Amino acid sequence: MVAPPPHHEVRVGAYFYPQTSFCPDRLHRGLGVFKELGMAGFLEQSSELELARTAPALFDGHDQPRTYCLPGKLPETDWDDYHTDTLQRQCLIARRYGLSYFIVDAYDGVRGGETWSEFSEPLMQLDKVARHTPTFRLMDDFKYAVMQTLESARVVLPIPARGRREYGNVYTEPDRYFDVSPDTARAMVRSGLQHWDNGAYLMVQGDRPYISVLMPPFAPDETDAAIQAKLNDFVDALKTEAIRHNWEPYVVGVMRTTGEVQYKRWVEAGVDATTEYCDLVRHGWDAEPIQQYGDLVAARRLGWDALRGAVPYMSSPAVGWDASPRGERGVTWDEVKGIHPYTPIVVGGTPDLFGQAVADAIAYAKTAAPADEQLITIFAWNEVTEGGVLIPRLLPDGTIDDSLLRAVQAAVIASRQ
């Protein structure tokens, strides 16, 4: 097991997507969404772990399907993050390989005057693990925080390849996005207050709770001025509401796409730092459907210095990207290449290349941010249907492949020598 990071060492964590079927708010919203698709579709929903296990290969050499597992005497390939023992097990695995924290995807906001909180149960269970499990010293050397997504988690899985489309070629569920508004910001703070007094919550600069917010997908007809005004009001309301409750949050703006445009938007809005959810793949109308991992990593390294500025930029090295398991089945590569979620697909990644990407991100963090703000968050611990997964794979011969976690472990150990 890798020891906890010494004071002022770079902290390495991973994004954590709640894998759970227990969410009353999501169930309630799903009943409305599936009026479009028919009730049968709702009743036949597969877990994301199952979608990954049954994903078809779309072309020769396509590394699908994939079976992930929680190692043990009997490797577990199905689990639900609603259970405290499952969450504790994952924290222990992550800590063993040198990770210091999870950033958990959170789905709190206001839409049409109604407040929603989806997938909050795993966060509440994680809070219980930290507060009430005396044999597991989580609050001493492993932390957690949240990334607010400004949207609801998908209920339509697999995502249709055909049908109603908005914002280009992406199928958009109705009533999914939250208002980018002060009301939503205040709802996020109310959710955070349940966790910020927990000794296991991730703090920056001593006692400032870390909260990150994913850049929302604004409509194509919104002007730059309107977008900036919304972000400014949102961040101001978030900080004001937190301060009203005697907390000064450390607000991190998460960019959806790499580039100076979103970086500058977040900086002008008044965030304390910026990062990304996946510092790797190239999206867009002209993006290649198949992209090489090594080329992408090299290009991202060259772009880091352009994001140095008024606030720190925290790199988010990625395991890979392949969201095709989220797509509708029964399609061919020629039909879906260039269509979300099937493409882009990143190929050519190896544990060595990934380990070097983590090592480079750690080295960059040491030069790009003050000592107590040096964090990098890997994409991802368990995005099993997007191809960003540190959790070990169970291979067809029954062996367990933990090579990506060992690559992280090696990079973390080397950075402290």
C-alpha positions in Angstrom: 0.0 0.0 0.0 1.2 3.5 -0.9 1.5 5.8 2.2 -0.7 8.9 2.3 0.9 11.9 0.5 3.2 13.9 2.7 2.2 17.5 3.4 2.4 19.6 0.2 2.9 16.6 -2.1 0.8 16.4 -5.3 -2.4 14.6 -4.5 -3.7 12.2 -7.1 -7.3 11.2 -7.2 -10.0 9.9 -9.7 -13.5 10.8 -10.8 -16.1 8.5 -9.4 -19.4 7.9 -11.2 -22.1 6.4 -8.9 -23.0 2.9 -10.1 -26.3 2.5 -8.4 -29.9 1.5 -9.3 -31.3 3.2 -6.2 -32.3 6.7 -6.8 -35.9 7.8 -6.2 -35.5 11.2 -8.1 -34.0 9.5 -11.1 -36.8 6.9 -11.1 -39.4 9.6 -10.9 -37.8 11.5 -13.9 -37.4 8.3 -15.8 -41.1 7.6 -15.7 -41.7 10.8 -17.5 -38.8 10.4 -20.0 -40.0 7.0 -21.1 -43.4 8.2 -22.1 -41.5 9.0 -25.4 -40.0 5.5 -25.7 -42.6 3.2 -24.2 -42.8 1.7 -20.7 -41.2 -1.5 -21.8 -37.9 0.2 -22.5 -37.8 1.6 -19.0 -38.5 -1.9 -17.4 -35.7 -3.4 -19.5 -32.9 -1.0 -18.4 -29.5 -2.6 -18.0 -26.9 -1.5 -15.5 -23.8 0.2 -16.9 -21.7 -2.7 -15.7 -23.9 -5.0 -17.8 -23.7 -2.6 -20.8 -19.9 -2.8 -20.7 -20.0 -6.6 -20.5 -22.2 -6.9 -23.5 -20.9 -4.2 -25.7 -20.2 -5.2 -29.3 -16.9 -4.7 -31.1 -17.6 -2.3 -34.0 -14.5 -2.9 -36.0 -11.5 -5.2 -36.1 -9.3 -4.6 -33.1 -12.0 -2.8 -31.1 -11.4 -3.6 -27.5 -15.0 -4.5 -26.5 -16.7 -6.0 -24.5 -15.0 -5.5 -21.1 -15.7 -7.0 -17.7 -14.7 -5.0 -14.7 -14.4 -6.3 -11.2 -13.6 -5.5 -7.5 -10.8 -8.0 -6.7 -11.1 -10.5 -3.9 -11.3 -14.2 -3.3 -14.3 -14.1 -5.5 -14.0 -11.1 -7.9 -17.2 -9.1 -7.9 -18.5 -8.1 -11.3 -21.8 -6.7 -10.2 -22.1 -4.2 -7.4 -24.2 -1.2 -6.3 -22.6 1.9 -4.8 -25.6 2.3 -2.5 -23.9 -0.2 -0.1 -21.4 1.1 2.4 -19.3 -2.1 2.2 -18.9 -1.7 -1.5 -17.8 1.9 -1.2 -15.4 1.1 1.6 -13.9 -1.7 -0.5 -13.3 0.7 -3.4 -11.7 3.3 -1.2 -9.3 0.7 0.2 -8.4 -0.5 -3.3 -7.8 3.1 -4.5 -5.7 4.0 -1.5 -3.6 0.8 -1.9 -2.5 1.9 -5.3 -1.7 5.5 -4.3 -4.9 7.5 -4.9 -5.7 10.1 -2.3 -9.3 11.0 -3.1 -12.4 10.5 -5.2 -14.3 13.3 -6.9 -17.9 11.9 -7.0 -20.3 13.0 -9.8 -23.2 14.8 -8.2 -26.5 15.8 -9.8 -28.2 18.6 -7.8 -30.0 21.5 -9.3 -33.2 23.4 -10.2 -35.2 22.8 -13.3 -38.5 24.5 -14.0 -38.7 25.7 -10.4 -38.3 22.2 -9.0 -35.2 21.0 -7.1 -33.7 17.7 -8.0 -31.0 15.6 -6.3 -30.1 12.4 -8.2 -27.6 9.7 -7.3 -27.2 11.3 -3.9 -27.4 8.0 -2.0 -23.8 6.9 -2.7 -22.5 10.2 -1.5 -24.5 9.9 1.7 -23.3 6.3 2.2 -19.7 7.5 1.6 -20.3 10.1 4.3 -21.4 7.3 6.7 -18.3 5.2 5.9 -16.1 8.1 6.8 -18.0 9.1 10.0 -19.0 5.7 11.4 -16.5 3.0 10.4 -14.0 3.0 13.2 -11.8 0.2 11.7 -11.4 2.2 8.5 -9.4 5.4 9.0 -10.9 7.0 5.9 -10.8 10.5 7.2 -7.1 10.4 8.0 -5.7 9.5 4.6 -8.4 9.2 1.9 -10.8 12.0 1.0 -13.8 12.6 -1.2 -15.5 15.7 -2.8 -18.0 16.4 -5.5 -18.3 17.5 -9.1 -21.6 19.1 -9.8 -22.7 18.3 -13.4 -25.5 20.8 -14.0 -27.5 18.0 -15.5 -29.3 14.8 -14.6 -27.7 11.4 -15.1 -28.9 9.7 -18.2 -31.9 7.3 -17.9 -32.1 6.4 -21.6 -29.4 3.7 -21.8 -28.5 2.5 -24.4 -28.6 5.9 -26.1 -30.7 5.7 -29.3 -28.6 6.0 -32.5 -31.7 7.3 -34.3 -34.6 9.5 -33.3 -35.0 12.9 -31.7 -31.7 14.9 -31.8 -30.6 18.3 -30.6 -27.3 20.1 -30.4 -25.9 18.5 -33.5 -25.9 14.7 -33.7 -26.4 13.9 -30.0 -29.6 12.4 -28.8 -30.9 14.6 -26.0 -33.2 13.4 -23.2 -36.0 15.8 -22.4 -35.8 17.7 -19.2 -32.2 16.7 -18.4 -30.3 20.0 -17.9 -30.5 22.1 -14.8 -30.9 25.9 -14.9 -27.6 27.7 -14.9 -28.9 30.0 -12.2 -28.4 31.3 -8.7 -31.2 28.9 -7.5 -29.2 26.0 -8.8 -26.0 27.3 -7.2 -27.8 27.6 -3.8 -29.2 24.0 -4.2 -25.7 22.7 -4.7 -24.5 24.5 -1.6 -27.3 23.0 0.5 -26.3 19.6 -0.8 -22.7 20.2 0.0 -23.4 21.3 3.6 -24.2 17.7 4.4 -20.6 16.8 3.8 -18.3 19.7 4.4 -18.0 19.1 8.1 -16.9 15.5 7.5 -13.2 15.1 8.3 -12.9 13.0 5.1 -14.1 15.8 2.8 -11.4 17.1 0.5 -10.2 20.5 1.7 -7.8 23.0 -0.1 -5.8 25.8 1.5 -6.5 24.4 4.9 -10.3 24.5 5.5 -11.9 25.4 2.1 -14.2 22.6 0.8 -13.4 21.6 -2.8 -16.4 21.8 -5.1 -16.1 21.5 -8.9 -18.7 22.4 -11.5 -18.9 20.9 -15.0 -19.3 23.5 -17.8 -22.9 23.3 -19.0 -23.7 22.6 -22.7 -25.1 26.0 -23.6 -27.5 26.2 -26.6 -25.9 27.2 -30.0 -27.9 30.4 -30.2 -26.8 31.8 -26.8 -24.4 34.7 -27.2 -21.0 34.8 -25.5 -22.2 37.7 -23.4 -25.3 35.8 -22.2 -23.2 32.7 -21.4 -20.7 34.7 -19.4 -23.4 36.6 -17.5 -25.0 33.3 -16.4 -21.7 31.8 -15.3 -20.8 35.0 -13.3 -24.2 35.0 -11.5 -24.0 31.3 -10.8 -20.5 31.3 -9.3 -21.2 34.5 -7.3 -24.4 32.9 -5.9 -22.5 29.7 -5.0 -19.8 31.5 -3.1 -22.3 33.9 -1.4 -24.5 31.0 -0.2 -21.6 29.1 1.1 -20.2 32.1 3.0 -23.6 32.7 4.5 -23.2 29.3 6.1 -19.6 30.1 7.3 -17.8 28.2 4.6 -15.4 29.6 1.9 -15.5 27.1 -0.9 -12.7 26.3 -3.2 -14.5 26.4 -6.6 -13.1 24.6 -9.5 -14.5 25.2 -13.0 -14.4 22.0 -15.1 -14.0 22.4 -18.8 -16.0 20.1 -21.1 -13.5 20.6 -23.9 -9.9 21.5 -23.9 -9.1 25.1 -24.9 -8.7 28.7 -23.9 -12.4 29.6 -24.4 -13.8 27.7 -21.5 -10.8 28.4 -19.4 -11.3 32.2 -19.8 -15.0 31.8 -19.1 -14.4 30.1 -15.8 -11.7 32.6 -14.8 -13.9 35.6 -15.5 -16.7 33.9 -13.5 -14.4 33.9 -10.5 -13.4 30.3 -9.9 -10.3 29.4 -7.8 -8.9 26.9 -10.3 -9.8 25.1 -13.5 -9.6 21.5 -14.7 -11.2 19.0 -17.1 -13.2 15.9 -16.8 -11.2 14.2 -19.5 -7.9 15.7 -20.7 -7.6 13.6 -23.8 -10.2 13.1 -26.5 -10.9 15.5 -29.4 -14.6 16.0 -30.0 -16.3 18.0 -32.7 -17.7 17.8 -36.2 -14.3 17.3 -37.8 -12.9 14.9 -35.2 -11.6 11.6 -36.4 -13.8 8.7 -35.4 -10.8 6.7 -34.2 -8.0 8.5 -32.4 -4.6 7.4 -31.2 -3.9 7.6 -27.5 -0.2 8.6 -27.8 -1.0 11.4 -30.3 -3.7 12.8 -28.0 -1.5 12.8 -24.9 1.3 14.5 -26.8 -1.1 17.2 -28.1 -2.5 17.8 -24.6 0.9 18.3 -23.1 1.6 21.0 -25.6 -1.6 22.8 -24.7 -1.1 23.0 -20.9 1.0 26.1 -20.9 -1.7 28.0 -22.8 -3.9 27.5 -19.8 -1.5 29.1 -17.3 -3.0 32.3 -16.0 -4.9 34.0 -13.2 -5.8 30.7 -11.6 -4.2 27.2 -11.6 -5.1 24.7 -14.2 -5.2 21.1 -13.0 -4.6 18.5 -15.7 -6.9 15.4 -15.8 -5.0 12.5 -17.3 -7.3 10.0 -18.9 -7.2 6.2 -19.1 -8.9 6.4 -22.5 -12.3 7.1 -24.1 -14.8 4.7 -25.7 -18.4 5.5 -25.0 -19.7 3.1 -27.6 -21.1 0.7 -24.9 -23.7 3.4 -24.2 -25.0 3.2 -27.7 -28.0 1.4 -29.1 -27.2 -2.2 -30.2 -27.7 -3.7 -33.6 -25.8 -1.0 -35.6 -22.8 -1.2 -37.9 -19.6 0.9 -37.7 -20.5 2.5 -41.1 -23.8 3.6 -39.7 -22.6 5.2 -36.5 -19.1 6.5 -36.9 -19.2 10.2 -36.3 -22.3 9.8 -34.1 -22.4 10.2 -30.3 -21.9 8.1 -28.2 -20.2 5.7 -30.6 -17.3 7.9 -31.6 -14.7 9.1 -31.1 -13.0 6.0 -29.9 -9.5 6.1 -28.5 -7.2 3.2 -29.4 -3.5 2.4 -28.7 -3.4 3.2 -25.0 -1.1 1.1 -22.8 -0.3 1.0 -19.1 3.1 2.5 -19.9 1.7 5.4 -21.9 -0.9 6.1 -19.3 1.6 5.9 -16.4 3.8 8.4 -18.3 0.7 10.7 -18.7 0.1 10.6 -15.0 3.8 11.2 -14.2 3.8 14.2 -16.6 0.6 15.6 -15.0 2.2 15.3 -11.5 5.3 17.1 -12.7 3.3 19.9 -14.3 1.2 20.3 -11.2 4.3 21.1 -9.2 5.0 24.1 -11.4 1.5 25.3 -12.2 -0.1 25.6 -8.7 0.7 26.6 -5.2 1.7 23.8 -2.9 -1.7 23.1 -1.3 -3.5 23.4 -4.6 -1.6 20.7 -6.5 -4.2 18.1 -7.4 -4.7 15.9 -10.4 -7.9 13.9 -10.9 -7.7 11.0 -13.3 -10.5 10.1 -15.7 -11.7 7.9 -14.2 -12.2 5.3 -11.5 -15.3 3.7 -12.9 -16.7 5.3 -16.0 -17.3 1.8 -17.3 -19.4 2.8 -20.4 -17.1 5.7 -21.4 -13.8 3.8 -21.4 -12.2 5.6 -18.5 -11.7 2.9 -15.9 -9.0 2.3 -13.3 -10.9 -0.6 -11.7 -9.3 -3.9 -12.7 -10.6 -6.0 -15.6 -11.6 -9.6 -15.3 -10.1 -11.2 -18.4 -11.7 -14.1 -20.3 -9.1 -16.6 -18.8 -10.2 -15.6 -15.3 -7.1 -13.5 -14.4 -7.4 -10.0 -13.1 -5.6 -7.1 -14.9 -4.7 -4.3 -12.5 -2.0 -2.9 -14.7 -3.5 0.6 -15.0 -3.6 0.9 -11.2 -0.1 -0.3 -10.9 0.9 2.4 -13.4 -0.6 5.0 -11.1 1.1 3.5 -8.1 4.5 3.7 -9.8 4.0 7.3 -10.9 3.0 8.4 -7.4 5.9 6.6 -5.8 8.4 8.0 -8.3 7.0 11.6 -7.7 7.9 11.4 -4.0 11.5 10.4 -4.5 
